[in-house]
Amino acid sequence: MTKPIYDKINRVIQKIGEDEEYDFIIDASSGALLHANPKYDITDRILEELNKGVSASKTN
């Protein structure tokens, strides 16, 4: 029932973040990250490093 409201809020947050070029938008009350500039996403780098560790442990 509240999902449409949350979806609308999230769309507005993302729009403002992109339009005004914010790097991060954080919810002050909970500390939750609401928006992050994709250039700060290091997920692929982390997965690369994790996969290196898996490969090394398989050969040992």
HURAUR-V920181 format. One record per pair of residues at least 24 apart in sequence whose ideal C-beta (glycine too) atoms are under 10 Angstrom apart, sorted by the first residue. I is the first residue (numbers start at 1). J is the second residue. D is the distance in whole Angstrom. If there is no record, write none. Layout:
# HURAUR-V920181
i: [I,I]
j: [J,J]
d: [D,D]
This chain:
# HURAUR-V920181
i: [9,10,10]
j: [34,34,35]
d: [9,8,9]
